[in-house]
Amino acid sequence: MTTDGEFRTRYKQQAAERAVEFVQSGMVVGLGTGSTASFATRHIARLLHDGQLKNIFGFATSTAVWKEAQRLGIPMMSEEMPNAVDLTIDGADEVDPDLNLIKGGGGALLREKITAQASGRVIVVVDDSKLSPRLGTQHAVPVEVISFGWRSQFRYLESLGAQVEARYNTDGSLYMTDSGNMILDCSFGPIADPANLSATLGARAGIVEHGLFLGLATDLIVAGRDGIRHVKRKE
């Protein structure tokens, strides 16, 4: 019998491979971090190997993705990003009806947001369990902070109404991002005004970045029991 988890994995792969259909030869492609986006990276590698795509350069949103893409034989652009990114394919932890996102469950939110903002097109790929009527309903907002004075940020985030937890590795050590920062996972519950919260978090010294990705996704590809849907952001 096929489990729900196996169905979810299949949906993730279907969404990711549909997104790769928008990749054209000669593009610079942002490669997202996480289980869903990894399906896209592997599919791009297969198409390159088969000659169906040519002259592709990848741009990795994390060290782990960089290593995986190189192992798969995808030519990679350097971290300095000397050229613009044509298209990025990435996953999300939660998606609202306006294609606003919560991201950062995989710990790469800072690099993912830099890449998204530098991309001509951002295609988000999810299974339908990630859809939500309002951000914060299902997922905490990851907040990346520098380690200096981090407990001050912890208290500040609590003052905004969040239940805050520092992220740890499985061995009990503090989780550190590729950029050497900590992550505080902040459960706000359903967020009435994501734009205001984004501005509030962005104005605080010591907060490097947060997982509210507002107005960045241009396309959403979602897979589920009812098939695959492609939704474009309303202008």
BALOBA-1460 file (C-alpha; in Angstrom, 3 decimals):
// residues 235
<rec num="1" residu="m" x="0.000" y="0.000" z="0.000"/>
<rec num="2" residu="t" x="1.287" y="3.468" z="-0.914"/>
<rec num="3" residu="t" x="1.647" y="5.715" z="2.129"/>
<rec num="4" residu="d" x="0.744" y="9.399" z="2.291"/>
<rec num="5" residu="g" x="4.442" y="10.219" z="2.523"/>
<rec num="6" residu="e" x="5.115" y="8.334" z="-0.695"/>
<rec num="7" residu="f" x="2.282" y="10.201" z="-2.395"/>
<rec num="8" residu="r" x="3.738" y="13.511" z="-1.167"/>
<rec num="9" residu="t" x="7.165" y="12.601" z="-2.534"/>
<rec num="10" residu="r" x="5.594" y="11.776" z="-5.891"/>
<rec num="11" residu="y" x="3.716" y="15.085" z="-5.954"/>
<rec num="12" residu="k" x="6.897" y="17.005" z="-5.145"/>
<rec num="13" residu="q" x="8.692" y="15.326" z="-8.016"/>
<rec num="14" residu="q" x="5.836" y="16.009" z="-10.420"/>
<rec num="15" residu="a" x="5.750" y="19.708" z="-9.526"/>
<rec num="16" residu="a" x="9.521" y="20.086" z="-9.773"/>
<rec num="17" residu="e" x="9.801" y="18.353" z="-13.125"/>
<rec num="18" residu="r" x="6.966" y="20.454" z="-14.531"/>
<rec num="19" residu="a" x="8.868" y="23.584" z="-13.504"/>
<rec num="20" residu="v" x="11.962" y="22.407" z="-15.358"/>
<rec num="21" residu="e" x="9.944" y="22.606" z="-18.582"/>
<rec num="22" residu="f" x="10.431" y="26.388" z="-18.360"/>
<rec num="23" residu="v" x="14.223" y="26.074" z="-18.368"/>
<rec num="24" residu="q" x="15.779" y="26.821" z="-21.746"/>
<rec num="25" residu="s" x="19.283" y="26.276" z="-23.068"/>
<rec num="26" residu="g" x="21.628" y="29.145" z="-22.280"/>
<rec num="27" residu="m" x="19.926" y="30.096" z="-19.016"/>
<rec num="28" residu="v" x="21.407" y="30.734" z="-15.585"/>
<rec num="29" residu="v" x="19.151" y="28.760" z="-13.231"/>
<rec num="30" residu="g" x="18.827" y="29.279" z="-9.487"/>
<rec num="31" residu="l" x="18.766" y="25.902" z="-7.739"/>
<rec num="32" residu="g" x="16.662" y="25.922" z="-4.588"/>
<rec num="33" residu="t" x="17.357" y="24.125" z="-1.330"/>
<rec num="34" residu="g" x="15.117" y="21.388" z="0.039"/>
<rec num="35" residu="s" x="13.570" y="18.079" z="-0.912"/>
<rec num="36" residu="t" x="11.218" y="19.409" z="-3.596"/>
<rec num="37" residu="a" x="13.736" y="21.666" z="-5.330"/>
<rec num="38" residu="s" x="16.268" y="18.812" z="-5.376"/>
<rec num="39" residu="f" x="14.021" y="16.948" z="-7.799"/>
<rec num="40" residu="a" x="14.367" y="19.880" z="-10.194"/>
<rec num="41" residu="t" x="18.157" y="19.907" z="-9.846"/>
<rec num="42" residu="r" x="18.379" y="16.203" z="-10.633"/>
<rec num="43" residu="h" x="16.037" y="16.556" z="-13.614"/>
<rec num="44" residu="i" x="18.074" y="19.440" z="-15.042"/>
<rec num="45" residu="a" x="21.188" y="17.281" z="-14.711"/>
<rec num="46" residu="r" x="19.509" y="14.447" z="-16.626"/>
<rec num="47" residu="l" x="18.445" y="16.789" z="-19.440"/>
<rec num="48" residu="l" x="21.962" y="18.192" z="-19.670"/>
<rec num="49" residu="h" x="23.429" y="14.715" z="-19.803"/>
<rec num="50" residu="d" x="20.982" y="13.708" z="-22.553"/>
<rec num="51" residu="g" x="21.692" y="16.865" z="-24.573"/>
<rec num="52" residu="q" x="18.142" y="18.212" z="-24.287"/>
<rec num="53" residu="l" x="19.522" y="21.254" z="-22.454"/>
<rec num="54" residu="k" x="22.808" y="22.970" z="-23.299"/>
<rec num="55" residu="n" x="24.912" y="25.815" z="-21.923"/>
<rec num="56" residu="i" x="23.127" y="25.839" z="-18.580"/>
<rec num="57" residu="f" x="24.766" y="27.345" z="-15.526"/>
<rec num="58" residu="g" x="23.381" y="26.722" z="-12.063"/>
<rec num="59" residu="f" x="23.487" y="29.060" z="-9.103"/>
<rec num="60" residu="a" x="23.225" y="27.308" z="-5.749"/>
<rec num="61" residu="t" x="21.227" y="28.634" z="-2.795"/>
<rec num="62" residu="s" x="23.225" y="26.584" z="-0.279"/>
<rec num="63" residu="t" x="26.504" y="24.748" z="0.107"/>
<rec num="64" residu="a" x="24.670" y="21.417" z="0.058"/>
<rec num="65" residu="v" x="23.008" y="22.243" z="-3.258"/>
<rec num="66" residu="w" x="26.330" y="23.440" z="-4.692"/>
<rec num="67" residu="k" x="27.981" y="20.120" z="-3.864"/>
<rec num="68" residu="e" x="25.056" y="18.084" z="-5.191"/>
<rec num="69" residu="a" x="24.853" y="20.044" z="-8.460"/>
<rec num="70" residu="q" x="28.579" y="19.687" z="-9.056"/>
<rec num="71" residu="r" x="28.346" y="15.951" z="-8.356"/>
<rec num="72" residu="l" x="25.576" y="15.727" z="-10.946"/>
<rec num="73" residu="g" x="27.681" y="17.539" z="-13.526"/>
<rec num="74" residu="i" x="25.826" y="20.876" z="-13.681"/>
<rec num="75" residu="p" x="28.219" y="23.766" z="-14.489"/>
<rec num="76" residu="m" x="27.986" y="26.266" z="-11.650"/>
<rec num="77" residu="m" x="28.252" y="30.045" z="-11.500"/>
<rec num="78" residu="s" x="30.416" y="31.399" z="-8.695"/>
<rec num="79" residu="e" x="28.953" y="32.697" z="-5.436"/>
<rec num="80" residu="e" x="29.738" y="36.286" z="-6.478"/>
<rec num="81" residu="m" x="26.834" y="35.979" z="-8.992"/>
<rec num="82" residu="p" x="28.659" y="37.688" z="-11.891"/>
<rec num="83" residu="n" x="25.574" y="37.319" z="-14.107"/>
<rec num="84" residu="a" x="21.863" y="37.736" z="-13.493"/>
<rec num="85" residu="v" x="19.762" y="34.649" z="-12.764"/>
<rec num="86" residu="d" x="17.177" y="34.000" z="-15.470"/>
<rec num="87" residu="l" x="14.950" y="31.633" z="-13.529"/>
<rec num="88" residu="t" x="14.948" y="30.092" z="-10.060"/>
<rec num="89" residu="i" x="13.113" y="26.932" z="-9.054"/>
<rec num="90" residu="d" x="12.572" y="26.602" z="-5.324"/>
<rec num="91" residu="g" x="10.224" y="25.080" z="-2.795"/>
<rec num="92" residu="a" x="8.308" y="26.656" z="0.084"/>
<rec num="93" residu="d" x="7.082" y="25.729" z="3.531"/>
<rec num="94" residu="e" x="3.781" y="27.573" z="3.160"/>
<rec num="95" residu="v" x="2.038" y="29.438" z="0.310"/>
<rec num="96" residu="d" x="-0.916" y="31.816" z="0.572"/>
<rec num="97" residu="p" x="-3.446" y="32.632" z="-2.192"/>
<rec num="98" residu="d" x="-1.369" y="35.664" z="-3.305"/>
<rec num="99" residu="l" x="1.740" y="33.476" z="-3.760"/>
<rec num="100" residu="n" x="3.423" y="34.942" z="-0.699"/>
<rec num="101" residu="l" x="5.619" y="32.379" z="1.025"/>
<rec num="102" residu="i" x="7.203" y="31.219" z="4.224"/>
<rec num="103" residu="k" x="10.607" y="29.701" z="3.496"/>
<rec num="104" residu="g" x="13.628" y="28.692" z="5.505"/>
<rec num="105" residu="g" x="12.751" y="25.281" z="6.865"/>
<rec num="106" residu="g" x="15.949" y="24.041" z="5.240"/>
<rec num="107" residu="g" x="17.983" y="26.863" z="6.743"/>
<rec num="108" residu="a" x="18.906" y="28.624" z="3.481"/>
<rec num="109" residu="l" x="16.500" y="31.571" z="3.650"/>
<rec num="110" residu="l" x="19.120" y="34.320" z="3.326"/>
<rec num="111" residu="r" x="20.747" y="32.884" z="0.215"/>
<rec num="112" residu="e" x="17.382" y="31.865" z="-1.207"/>
<rec num="113" residu="k" x="16.036" y="35.398" z="-0.852"/>
<rec num="114" residu="i" x="19.157" y="36.948" z="-2.399"/>
<rec num="115" residu="t" x="18.767" y="34.577" z="-5.342"/>
<rec num="116" residu="a" x="15.020" y="35.178" z="-5.690"/>
<rec num="117" residu="q" x="15.442" y="38.947" z="-5.701"/>
<rec num="118" residu="a" x="18.116" y="38.644" z="-8.406"/>
<rec num="119" residu="s" x="16.000" y="36.362" z="-10.630"/>
<rec num="120" residu="g" x="13.913" y="37.297" z="-13.610"/>
<rec num="121" residu="r" x="11.410" y="34.586" z="-12.735"/>
<rec num="122" residu="v" x="10.838" y="32.585" z="-9.553"/>
<rec num="123" residu="i" x="8.913" y="29.335" z="-9.905"/>
<rec num="124" residu="v" x="7.820" y="27.840" z="-6.589"/>
<rec num="125" residu="v" x="7.131" y="24.107" z="-6.531"/>
<rec num="126" residu="v" x="5.092" y="22.429" z="-3.784"/>
<rec num="127" residu="d" x="2.717" y="19.618" z="-3.051"/>
<rec num="128" residu="d" x="-0.773" y="20.746" z="-2.117"/>
<rec num="129" residu="s" x="-0.217" y="20.282" z="1.633"/>
<rec num="130" residu="k" x="1.792" y="23.539" z="1.588"/>
<rec num="131" residu="l" x="-1.190" y="25.675" z="0.524"/>
<rec num="132" residu="s" x="-2.618" y="27.867" z="3.272"/>
<rec num="133" residu="p" x="-5.343" y="30.514" z="3.576"/>
<rec num="134" residu="r" x="-2.959" y="32.747" z="5.559"/>
<rec num="135" residu="l" x="0.766" y="32.635" z="6.211"/>
<rec num="136" residu="g" x="1.655" y="31.381" z="9.677"/>
<rec num="137" residu="t" x="-1.314" y="29.048" z="9.881"/>
<rec num="138" residu="q" x="0.809" y="25.945" z="9.336"/>
<rec num="139" residu="h" x="4.421" y="26.980" z="9.699"/>
<rec num="140" residu="a" x="6.702" y="29.057" z="11.893"/>
<rec num="141" residu="v" x="8.639" y="31.961" z="10.387"/>
<rec num="142" residu="p" x="12.401" y="31.277" z="10.457"/>
<rec num="143" residu="v" x="14.389" y="34.349" z="11.474"/>
<rec num="144" residu="e" x="18.143" y="34.362" z="10.829"/>
<rec num="145" residu="v" x="20.097" y="36.285" z="13.482"/>
<rec num="146" residu="i" x="23.750" y="36.873" z="14.246"/>
<rec num="147" residu="s" x="24.954" y="35.035" z="17.333"/>
<rec num="148" residu="f" x="26.099" y="38.260" z="19.050"/>
<rec num="149" residu="g" x="23.309" y="39.260" z="21.414"/>
<rec num="150" residu="w" x="20.954" y="36.656" z="20.001"/>
<rec num="151" residu="r" x="18.938" y="36.343" z="23.209"/>
<rec num="152" residu="s" x="17.998" y="39.989" z="22.776"/>
<rec num="153" residu="q" x="16.471" y="39.072" z="19.415"/>
<rec num="154" residu="f" x="14.750" y="36.115" z="21.091"/>
<rec num="155" residu="r" x="13.065" y="38.445" z="23.611"/>
<rec num="156" residu="y" x="12.213" y="40.985" z="20.909"/>
<rec num="157" residu="l" x="10.508" y="38.351" z="18.771"/>
<rec num="158" residu="e" x="8.546" y="37.191" z="21.820"/>
<rec num="159" residu="s" x="7.438" y="40.793" z="22.360"/>
<rec num="160" residu="l" x="5.908" y="40.700" z="18.861"/>
<rec num="161" residu="g" x="3.710" y="37.802" z="19.947"/>
<rec num="162" residu="a" x="5.733" y="34.852" z="18.667"/>
<rec num="163" residu="q" x="6.499" y="31.589" z="20.362"/>
<rec num="164" residu="v" x="10.228" y="31.396" z="19.700"/>
<rec num="165" residu="e" x="12.553" y="28.409" z="19.561"/>
<rec num="166" residu="a" x="16.243" y="28.409" z="18.698"/>
<rec num="167" residu="r" x="17.006" y="25.821" z="16.042"/>
<rec num="168" residu="y" x="19.318" y="22.973" z="17.039"/>
<rec num="169" residu="n" x="21.032" y="20.134" z="15.207"/>
<rec num="170" residu="t" x="20.164" y="16.537" z="16.033"/>
<rec num="171" residu="d" x="23.273" y="16.290" z="18.214"/>
<rec num="172" residu="g" x="22.032" y="19.122" z="20.411"/>
<rec num="173" residu="s" x="24.370" y="21.800" z="19.063"/>
<rec num="174" residu="l" x="23.030" y="25.120" z="17.808"/>
<rec num="175" residu="y" x="22.171" y="25.081" z="14.120"/>
<rec num="176" residu="m" x="24.313" y="27.471" z="12.074"/>
<rec num="177" residu="t" x="23.549" y="28.604" z="8.532"/>
<rec num="178" residu="d" x="26.030" y="28.611" z="5.638"/>
<rec num="179" residu="s" x="26.666" y="32.263" z="6.504"/>
<rec num="180" residu="g" x="27.475" y="31.421" z="10.139"/>
<rec num="181" residu="n" x="24.243" y="32.693" z="11.674"/>
<rec num="182" residu="m" x="21.617" y="31.194" z="13.970"/>
<rec num="183" residu="i" x="17.943" y="30.589" z="13.219"/>
<rec num="184" residu="l" x="15.073" y="31.374" z="15.577"/>
<rec num="185" residu="d" x="11.824" y="29.701" z="14.530"/>
<rec num="186" residu="c" x="8.924" y="32.009" z="15.370"/>
<rec num="187" residu="s" x="5.347" y="30.761" z="15.562"/>
<rec num="188" residu="f" x="3.091" y="33.786" z="15.160"/>
<rec num="189" residu="g" x="-0.039" y="31.888" z="14.220"/>
<rec num="190" residu="p" x="-2.013" y="33.238" z="11.234"/>
<rec num="191" residu="i" x="-0.360" y="36.540" z="10.287"/>
<rec num="192" residu="a" x="-2.875" y="39.317" z="9.653"/>
<rec num="193" residu="d" x="-0.417" y="41.702" z="7.997"/>
<rec num="194" residu="p" x="2.667" y="39.930" z="6.588"/>
<rec num="195" residu="a" x="3.993" y="43.127" z="4.981"/>
<rec num="196" residu="n" x="4.004" y="44.975" z="8.294"/>
<rec num="197" residu="l" x="5.675" y="42.058" z="10.075"/>
<rec num="198" residu="s" x="8.280" y="41.845" z="7.308"/>
<rec num="199" residu="a" x="9.098" y="45.534" z="7.680"/>
<rec num="200" residu="t" x="9.255" y="45.246" z="11.472"/>
<rec num="201" residu="l" x="11.656" y="42.318" z="11.342"/>
<rec num="202" residu="g" x="13.777" y="43.944" z="8.656"/>
<rec num="203" residu="a" x="14.277" y="47.083" z="10.744"/>
<rec num="204" residu="r" x="15.770" y="45.265" z="13.747"/>
<rec num="205" residu="a" x="19.557" y="45.269" z="14.139"/>
<rec num="206" residu="g" x="20.863" y="41.733" z="14.557"/>
<rec num="207" residu="i" x="18.159" y="40.177" z="12.400"/>
<rec num="208" residu="v" x="19.929" y="39.259" z="9.178"/>
<rec num="209" residu="e" x="16.878" y="38.003" z="7.261"/>
<rec num="210" residu="h" x="13.492" y="36.372" z="7.764"/>
<rec num="211" residu="g" x="11.469" y="33.729" z="6.003"/>
<rec num="212" residu="l" x="8.613" y="35.908" z="4.736"/>
<rec num="213" residu="f" x="9.013" y="35.959" z="0.948"/>
<rec num="214" residu="l" x="6.462" y="38.515" z="-0.193"/>
<rec num="215" residu="g" x="5.877" y="39.373" z="-3.851"/>
<rec num="216" residu="l" x="8.842" y="37.321" z="-5.045"/>
<rec num="217" residu="a" x="7.215" y="34.233" z="-6.555"/>
<rec num="218" residu="t" x="6.094" y="34.808" z="-10.120"/>
<rec num="219" residu="d" x="4.703" y="31.295" z="-10.619"/>
<rec num="220" residu="l" x="3.427" y="28.455" z="-8.457"/>
<rec num="221" residu="i" x="3.338" y="24.852" z="-9.573"/>
<rec num="222" residu="v" x="1.409" y="22.666" z="-7.167"/>
<rec num="223" residu="a" x="0.829" y="18.928" z="-7.439"/>
<rec num="224" residu="g" x="-1.678" y="16.778" z="-5.601"/>
<rec num="225" residu="r" x="-4.355" y="14.138" z="-5.999"/>
<rec num="226" residu="d" x="-6.182" y="16.356" z="-8.493"/>
<rec num="227" residu="g" x="-3.144" y="16.705" z="-10.751"/>
<rec num="228" residu="i" x="-0.774" y="19.576" z="-11.413"/>
<rec num="229" residu="r" x="-1.748" y="23.259" z="-11.480"/>
<rec num="230" residu="h" x="0.273" y="26.253" z="-12.687"/>
<rec num="231" residu="v" x="-0.726" y="29.537" z="-11.091"/>
<rec num="232" residu="k" x="0.773" y="32.898" z="-12.058"/>
<rec num="233" residu="r" x="0.980" y="35.831" z="-9.669"/>
<rec num="234" residu="k" x="-1.627" y="38.477" z="-10.273"/>
<rec num="235" residu="e" x="-0.134" y="41.758" z="-11.422"/>
